[in-house]
Structures are given as C-alpha cells and as structure tokens.
Amino acid sequence: MSFWEDFKNLFKTKQKLEEEKAQKLASALKGEDKVTEQLKQLENLYNMGKEKEKDVEELFPKESGLKTVDYKAATDDELLEQVKNNLSGDYGDKKNKINSETNEKLLNLNEKLSETRRKGESELNSLKEKIAEAFKDVKDNAIKKGITRSSIFSDNIEKLGESGAAEQDSTLKKLQTAVKTIDSQMSNLEVERENALNNLDIKYASDVKEKLNKLTKERDAVVKKYEDYNNKIIEKQNNYALTREKAINDYLNEKKKREALVTEDEKANGYKGDKKDNYEQRYRIAFDYYNSLSSDIALDALKASPSMKYYLGIYYDKLQNALQSRQAKTKKYF
C-alpha cells in the first residue's frame, strides 16, 4: 500500500475501512476460482500417476462363496394335481380339456381386451388431436379478425372446450364399458372352470386324499433336509461376516496408522518425488496469485479460502508465512 493510500485512509471511518476491506476480500476470493481450477488440474494429473488402491469390497469380498439351496418344494396344489393325473387317464384328460378350453377362451378375451384398449386409446388420441386442431383454428381465425380479446372469442373457446370434454368423456365411458364387459367375461370363465373342476374332484376324492397324504410326507421330509443344510450354511455365513468385519477394521486401523506416519514424515521432511514436484507447481501458482494481491488483503484472502489448505498440503503454511512476512515488511507511514 502506497503512502498516498495510507494518508487517505486516515480520513476514513473504521466502518468505511472495514467495508472496503470486505469488498477487496470478496474480489480476491472470486479471482481465486481460476487458481483453484489450475490446482484441480494438477491434482488430477498427480492422481492419474498414482497406483489405484483397492477398495475394501475388493480386498474383503462380501460374499463367503457359500450358498444356500433354494429348493422349491411342490405346493399342496401341485401335489394334488400330480395325484389326479396319476389316478386316472380319463380324469386327467377331462381336467386338461376343461383347462384347455378355458385357457383358449381367456387368451381370446385377452387379445380382444388388448385390441379394445388399443382402439379406444387411438380414438381418444385422435379426438384430442381433433379438438386441439379445432382450438387452433378458432384462435387463428380470431387472430386474423383481431377479436382475440372479445367475448365472442371467449365464448367460442368455452363452447369448444365443453363440447370437446363431453365428446372425450363419452368416448372414455364407451371404452370403460367395453373393458368392464370383457373383464366380467374373464371372471365368469374362471368361476366356470372352478365349478367344473370341483365337480370332477368329487368322484376321485377318497383316492386323491390317500395318495396326497403320502406325497405330502415325502415332500416335507425333503424340505426338512434342505432346511437343516441351509441353516448350517447361514451359520457359516454369519461367522464369515463377523470375521470379515474384524479383518476390515484391522485393515483400516493399520491403514490409518500408515497414513499418519506418512503425514508425520511429510510434515517433518517434506514431500518426495512426483508428489513434491506436483505440490511445488501448486505452490508457485498460488504464490503468484496471492502475491499479486494487495499486502493488506492477501493473507486474509488465503485464510478465507475454502480450498487452498486442501490443494497446497504442507505448502499452505509456507505460503501463509510468505504472505505474513510480506505484510510485515510493508511500510506504514502513519
């Protein structure tokens, strides 16, 4: 700061001086953006040359490699189906015929339902386009006649909106009615199928019950076998998870100690190799910027920076000391 600037400051209030300093600080922080971008590029360059460290998930796989068996046991209904098919070919043929005929009808109704919806949606879309085109025609006509602000135009728009909404509502209701009718037909088919199968089951009820009980016991025995096996696997997996957790904690603690030793060594002896070269370049960039600022604001601008300490590492203190020394050497006239 020059003699003349110091002299002029004698006539300024404390508040005025503080306001000017705040403005300078804000300007300095804004100018720091370009510096930060350069430092970020240097950081990226440095990281590209570093060997990528394996993450915890890669070093300590989450999965133990042990797998439970996903045994899908036959349901009671499936066993019942099997029994019925085995008891009588005629019974099976009749049941298959009932299911086949019903499924074919359901498939046809499904196709009909899809086609009904497709046509209905297409009709609605066409109607919307037609209404939109009608609105456009009314508006274009009104613009040509210069009556867009008149009640005539408003009434036409309102009537067109009402008629369009009514037509859309009518079309939608037709579609809903058609869909509801098909849904009802499909539900009725399921009910008819169920009634036919129940009537067919009555004749074979006694034999079916005896055979079903036998197959159920066999199935339950197999299920119990797999449950016991899976429980042992789960126990081993849990033990693996506990062991893995301890191993991860030990690894992270050891890593933290190593990093602390490196940090301590770097504070005492400085960076080495490529890291030293990279951080020295960062320091020179930062030094040139802050040294270009007025000595009365440079140090405060550095301290106010949200990122300089991160990008400069141990060189942050060096820069701070340089700015402090520069500030102290600045001549004060009053």
C-alpha positions as CSV (number, residue, x, y, z in Angstrom):
1,M,0.0,0.0,0.0
2,S,1.4,3.4,-1.0
3,F,2.0,6.4,1.2
4,W,-0.9,8.3,-0.5
5,E,-3.3,5.4,0.1
6,D,-2.3,5.3,3.8
7,F,-2.7,9.1,4.0
8,K,-6.2,8.9,2.5
9,N,-7.2,6.2,4.9
10,L,-6.6,8.5,7.9
11,F,-9.7,10.4,6.9
12,K,-12.0,7.3,6.6
13,T,-14.1,5.9,9.4
14,K,-13.5,2.5,10.8
15,Q,-16.7,1.2,9.2
16,K,-15.7,2.5,5.8
17,L,-12.3,0.9,6.0
18,E,-13.9,-2.4,7.0
19,E,-16.3,-2.2,4.1
20,E,-13.5,-1.5,1.6
21,K,-11.6,-4.4,3.1
22,A,-14.6,-6.7,2.8
23,Q,-15.0,-5.7,-0.9
24,K,-11.4,-6.4,-1.6
25,L,-11.6,-9.8,0.1
26,A,-14.7,-10.8,-1.9
27,S,-13.0,-9.7,-5.1
28,A,-9.9,-11.7,-4.2
29,L,-11.9,-14.9,-3.4
30,K,-13.7,-14.5,-6.8
31,G,-10.4,-14.2,-8.6
32,E,-9.3,-17.4,-6.8
33,D,-11.6,-19.5,-9.0
34,K,-9.1,-19.7,-11.9
35,V,-6.3,-20.6,-9.5
36,T,-8.5,-23.3,-8.0
37,E,-9.2,-24.8,-11.4
38,Q,-5.4,-24.9,-12.2
39,L,-4.8,-26.6,-8.8
40,K,-7.5,-29.1,-9.5
41,Q,-5.9,-30.0,-12.9
42,L,-2.6,-30.6,-11.2
43,E,-4.3,-32.8,-8.6
44,N,-6.0,-34.8,-11.3
45,L,-2.6,-35.2,-13.1
46,Y,-1.0,-36.4,-9.9
47,N,-3.8,-38.9,-9.2
48,M,-3.5,-40.3,-12.7
49,G,0.1,-41.3,-12.0
50,K,-0.7,-43.0,-8.7
51,E,-1.4,-46.7,-8.4
52,K,-5.1,-47.2,-7.8
53,E,-5.7,-48.5,-4.3
54,K,-8.0,-51.5,-4.0
55,D,-11.2,-50.8,-2.1
56,V,-12.4,-52.7,0.9
57,E,-15.0,-54.6,-1.0
58,E,-12.4,-55.9,-3.4
59,L,-9.9,-56.9,-0.6
60,F,-12.6,-58.4,1.6
61,P,-15.4,-59.9,-0.6
62,K,-18.8,-59.5,1.0
63,E,-19.9,-63.0,-0.1
64,S,-18.3,-66.0,1.5
65,G,-18.8,-68.2,-1.5
66,L,-21.1,-70.5,0.5
67,K,-24.6,-70.8,-1.0
68,T,-27.8,-72.0,0.4
69,V,-30.0,-74.2,-1.7
70,D,-33.1,-72.6,-3.0
71,Y,-35.3,-75.7,-3.0
72,K,-38.7,-75.0,-4.5
73,A,-40.9,-77.6,-2.9
74,A,-44.1,-78.7,-4.6
75,T,-47.1,-76.9,-3.2
76,D,-50.2,-78.8,-2.0
77,D,-52.0,-77.8,-5.1
78,E,-49.2,-79.1,-7.3
79,L,-49.2,-82.4,-5.4
80,L,-52.9,-82.6,-5.8
81,E,-52.5,-82.0,-9.5
82,Q,-50.0,-84.8,-9.7
83,V,-52.2,-87.2,-7.8
84,K,-55.2,-86.6,-10.0
85,N,-53.1,-87.0,-13.2
86,N,-51.8,-90.4,-11.9
87,L,-55.1,-91.8,-10.7
88,S,-57.0,-91.8,-13.9
89,G,-56.1,-91.0,-17.5
90,D,-59.7,-90.3,-18.2
91,Y,-59.8,-87.9,-15.2
92,G,-56.7,-86.2,-16.4
93,D,-58.0,-85.9,-19.9
94,K,-61.2,-84.3,-18.7
95,K,-59.4,-81.9,-16.5
96,N,-57.0,-81.0,-19.2
97,K,-59.9,-80.4,-21.6
98,I,-61.6,-78.1,-19.1
99,N,-58.4,-76.1,-18.6
100,S,-57.5,-76.1,-22.3
101,E,-60.9,-74.8,-23.4
102,T,-60.9,-72.2,-20.6
103,N,-57.4,-71.0,-21.3
104,E,-58.1,-70.7,-25.0
105,K,-61.2,-68.6,-24.3
106,L,-59.2,-66.5,-21.8
107,L,-56.5,-66.0,-24.4
108,N,-59.0,-64.9,-27.0
109,L,-60.6,-62.5,-24.5
110,N,-57.2,-61.1,-23.5
111,E,-56.4,-60.4,-27.2
112,K,-59.9,-58.8,-27.5
113,L,-59.2,-56.7,-24.4
114,S,-55.8,-55.5,-25.7
115,E,-57.4,-54.7,-29.1
116,T,-60.3,-52.9,-27.4
117,R,-57.9,-50.8,-25.3
118,R,-55.7,-50.1,-28.3
119,K,-58.6,-48.9,-30.4
120,G,-60.0,-46.9,-27.6
121,E,-56.8,-45.1,-26.8
122,S,-56.2,-44.5,-30.5
123,E,-59.7,-43.0,-30.8
124,L,-59.1,-40.8,-27.7
125,N,-55.8,-39.6,-29.1
126,S,-57.4,-38.8,-32.5
127,L,-60.1,-36.9,-30.7
128,K,-57.6,-34.9,-28.7
129,E,-55.8,-34.0,-31.9
130,K,-59.1,-33.0,-33.5
131,I,-60.0,-30.8,-30.5
132,A,-56.6,-29.3,-30.4
133,E,-56.8,-28.5,-34.1
134,A,-60.3,-27.0,-33.6
135,F,-58.9,-24.8,-30.8
136,K,-56.1,-23.7,-33.2
137,D,-58.5,-22.9,-36.0
138,V,-60.6,-20.8,-33.7
139,K,-57.6,-19.0,-32.3
140,D,-56.1,-18.5,-35.8
141,N,-59.4,-17.2,-37.1
142,A,-59.8,-14.8,-34.1
143,I,-56.2,-13.5,-34.7
144,K,-57.0,-12.8,-38.3
145,K,-60.1,-10.9,-37.4
146,G,-58.5,-9.2,-34.4
147,I,-61.1,-10.4,-31.9
148,T,-58.8,-12.4,-29.5
149,R,-59.9,-10.2,-26.6
150,S,-63.6,-10.2,-27.5
151,S,-66.3,-12.1,-25.7
152,I,-67.1,-13.8,-29.0
153,F,-63.7,-15.5,-29.0
154,S,-64.0,-16.4,-25.3
155,D,-67.5,-17.9,-25.8
156,N,-66.2,-19.9,-28.8
157,I,-63.3,-21.2,-26.8
158,E,-65.6,-22.1,-23.9
159,K,-68.1,-23.9,-26.1
160,L,-65.4,-25.7,-27.9
161,G,-63.9,-26.8,-24.6
162,E,-67.2,-28.0,-23.3
163,S,-68.1,-29.9,-26.4
164,G,-64.6,-31.4,-26.6
165,A,-64.7,-32.5,-23.0
166,A,-68.2,-34.1,-23.5
167,E,-67.1,-36.0,-26.5
168,Q,-63.9,-37.2,-24.8
169,D,-66.0,-38.2,-21.7
170,S,-68.4,-40.1,-23.9
171,T,-65.6,-41.9,-25.8
172,L,-63.9,-42.8,-22.5
173,K,-67.1,-44.2,-21.0
174,K,-67.6,-46.4,-24.0
175,L,-64.1,-47.7,-23.7
176,Q,-64.5,-48.4,-19.9
177,T,-67.8,-50.2,-20.5
178,A,-66.2,-52.4,-23.2
179,V,-63.3,-53.2,-20.9
180,K,-65.6,-53.9,-18.0
181,T,-67.6,-56.3,-20.1
182,I,-64.6,-58.3,-21.2
183,D,-63.2,-58.4,-17.6
184,S,-66.6,-59.7,-16.4
185,Q,-66.5,-62.4,-19.1
186,M,-63.0,-63.5,-18.0
187,S,-64.1,-63.6,-14.3
188,N,-67.1,-65.7,-15.3
189,L,-64.8,-68.1,-17.2
190,E,-62.6,-68.6,-14.1
191,V,-65.7,-69.3,-12.0
192,E,-67.0,-71.8,-14.5
193,R,-63.6,-73.5,-14.6
194,E,-63.5,-73.8,-10.8
195,N,-67.0,-75.3,-10.7
196,A,-66.2,-77.8,-13.3
197,L,-63.0,-78.9,-11.6
198,N,-64.7,-79.2,-8.2
199,N,-67.4,-81.4,-9.7
200,L,-64.7,-83.6,-11.3
201,D,-62.8,-83.9,-8.0
202,I,-65.8,-85.3,-6.1
203,K,-65.6,-88.6,-7.9
204,Y,-62.0,-89.2,-7.0
205,A,-61.9,-87.5,-3.5
206,S,-61.2,-90.7,-1.5
207,D,-58.3,-91.9,-3.6
208,V,-56.8,-88.5,-4.0
209,K,-56.7,-87.9,-0.2
210,E,-54.8,-91.2,0.4
211,K,-52.2,-90.6,-2.3
212,L,-51.9,-86.9,-1.4
213,N,-51.0,-87.7,2.2
214,K,-48.2,-90.0,1.2
215,L,-46.7,-87.4,-1.2
216,T,-47.0,-84.7,1.3
217,K,-45.0,-86.6,3.9
218,E,-42.3,-87.3,1.3
219,R,-42.2,-83.6,0.4
220,D,-42.0,-82.5,4.0
221,A,-39.1,-84.8,4.6
222,V,-37.1,-83.3,1.7
223,V,-37.9,-79.8,2.8
224,K,-36.6,-80.6,6.3
225,K,-33.4,-81.9,4.8
226,Y,-32.7,-78.7,2.9
227,E,-33.7,-76.5,5.8
228,D,-31.1,-78.3,8.0
229,Y,-28.5,-77.8,5.3
230,N,-29.3,-74.1,4.8
231,N,-29.3,-73.4,8.5
232,K,-25.7,-74.7,8.7
233,I,-24.7,-72.6,5.7
234,I,-26.3,-69.5,7.2
235,E,-24.4,-70.1,10.4
236,K,-21.1,-70.3,8.5
237,Q,-22.0,-67.2,6.5
238,N,-22.7,-65.3,9.8
239,N,-19.3,-66.4,11.1
240,Y,-17.7,-65.3,7.9
241,A,-19.3,-61.9,8.2
242,L,-18.0,-61.4,11.7
243,T,-14.5,-62.5,10.7
244,R,-14.7,-60.2,7.7
245,E,-15.8,-57.2,9.8
246,K,-12.9,-57.7,12.2
247,A,-10.4,-58.1,9.3
248,I,-11.7,-54.8,7.7
249,N,-11.4,-53.0,11.0
250,D,-7.9,-54.2,11.5
251,Y,-7.0,-53.3,7.9
252,L,-8.5,-49.8,8.2
253,N,-6.8,-49.2,11.5
254,E,-3.5,-50.3,10.1
255,K,-4.0,-48.1,7.1
256,K,-4.8,-45.1,9.3
257,K,-1.6,-45.7,11.2
258,R,0.4,-45.9,8.0
259,E,-1.2,-42.7,6.7
260,A,-0.5,-40.9,10.0
261,L,3.2,-41.9,9.8
262,V,3.4,-40.7,6.2
263,T,1.7,-37.4,7.1
264,E,4.1,-37.0,10.1
265,D,7.1,-37.7,7.9
266,E,6.0,-35.3,5.2
267,K,5.5,-32.6,7.8
268,A,9.0,-33.2,9.1
269,N,10.8,-33.9,5.8
270,G,8.5,-32.6,3.1
271,Y,7.1,-34.4,0.1
272,K,9.2,-36.5,-2.2
273,G,9.4,-37.4,-5.9
274,D,6.5,-36.7,-8.1
275,K,4.4,-35.5,-5.2
276,K,7.0,-32.9,-4.4
277,D,7.2,-31.7,-8.0
278,N,3.4,-31.5,-8.2
279,Y,2.9,-29.6,-5.0
280,E,5.7,-27.2,-5.8
281,Q,3.9,-26.3,-9.0
282,R,0.7,-25.8,-7.0
283,Y,2.6,-23.6,-4.6
284,R,4.0,-21.4,-7.3
285,I,0.6,-20.9,-8.9
286,A,-0.9,-20.0,-5.5
287,F,2.0,-17.8,-4.6
288,D,1.9,-15.8,-7.8
289,Y,-1.8,-15.2,-7.3
290,Y,-1.8,-14.1,-3.6
291,N,1.4,-12.1,-4.1
292,S,-0.4,-10.2,-6.8
293,L,-2.9,-9.0,-4.3
294,S,-2.5,-6.0,-2.0
295,S,-0.4,-6.9,1.0
296,D,-3.1,-5.8,3.4
297,I,-5.6,-8.3,1.9
298,A,-3.5,-11.2,0.6
299,L,-3.2,-13.1,4.0
300,D,-6.8,-12.7,4.9
301,A,-7.8,-13.9,1.4
302,L,-5.7,-17.0,1.9
303,K,-7.2,-17.7,5.3
304,A,-10.7,-17.2,3.9
305,S,-10.1,-19.6,1.0
306,P,-12.3,-22.8,1.3
307,S,-9.9,-25.0,-0.7
308,M,-6.3,-23.7,-0.6
309,K,-5.4,-25.7,2.5
310,Y,-6.6,-28.9,0.8
311,Y,-4.8,-28.2,-2.5
312,L,-1.5,-27.0,-1.0
313,G,-1.0,-29.5,1.8
314,I,2.2,-28.7,3.7
315,Y,2.9,-25.8,1.4
316,Y,-0.1,-24.0,2.8
317,D,1.9,-22.9,5.9
318,K,4.8,-21.9,3.7
319,L,2.6,-19.6,1.6
320,Q,1.0,-18.2,4.8
321,N,4.4,-17.4,6.3
322,A,5.5,-15.7,3.0
323,L,2.4,-13.5,3.0
324,Q,2.9,-12.7,6.7
325,S,6.5,-11.7,6.0
326,R,5.4,-9.6,3.1
327,Q,2.7,-7.9,5.1
328,A,5.1,-7.2,7.9
329,K,7.6,-5.6,5.6
330,T,5.1,-3.3,4.0
331,K,5.9,0.2,5.1
332,K,3.4,2.0,7.3
333,Y,3.6,5.8,7.3
334,F,1.1,6.6,10.0
